[in-house]
Amino acid sequence: MGYEAMGAVHALVARAWVRGREQGGQGTVEYVGLILLVAVILAGVVKASGSFSDKGIAEAVVKKLKAAIDGVGE
């Protein structure tokens, strides 16, 4: 991940933190946004790791994610 992207993510989190303190009702929406951001980054890492020769970590992450998703439906 480039420095510009990391800076943009940091600025987004900082704005959400300050805004959350100023506006009481926005906290939940911002936390959901941050969770979605983390999920997208994690999905990108899993997708990018598919091109590596050692797929053990990627397969373990995918198995854990599938188990967590299946566990929500129960």
N, C-alpha and C positions, 0 to 999 in steps of 0.2 A: 504494500500500500504506500503510495507516495506521500510526501510530507504535506502537500496541499490538501489531499483528501483527509489526512489525519487532523489537520488544522481546522478543516470545515466541520468535521465531526465534533471536535472539541468545542468549537464556537457554538454549534447547535446544542450541545449538552449544557454549556454555560448559560446560554440564553434561556433554555428550558428551566434551569435551576433558578435563575433570577426571576423569571416570569412566574414560576410556581410559587415563589414566596410572595409575590405581589398580588396574584390572583388566585384565590383559594380553590376555585372550581376546576382549574385547568390541569391540576396535578395528575389525575388519572389518565387523561388523554395523552399527556406528554410521556408518562411512563409506558403506556402502550406503544407510542411511537418509538421510544428507545428500545423496547423489547423487539419490535419489528426490525429496527435497524441492526441489532445484534444478530437476529435470525438471518437477515439477508447477508451479513458479513460471514456468518458461519456457513451458510449455503455456498457462498463464493469460495470459501476455503476448501470445502468438501469437493466442489466441482473442479477446482484447480488442482487438487491433489490427485485427481484421477489420472493425470498425465505422468505422475511419478512412477518409478519402477516398484517401490515398496508401497503396497496398497493396504497394509495392515491397519494403519491408523485411520484411514478414510473409511474402511469397512467397519471398524469398531464404532466410529462416530455415527455412521449411517444406521447401524444396528441399534445403538442407544437411542437415537432420535425416533426411529420407527417404534421401538418399545415404549418410549414416552408418549408418542402420539396414540398408540393403541391403548395405553393405560388411561388416557383421558376419556375415551369412549365407554369405558366399563363402568 
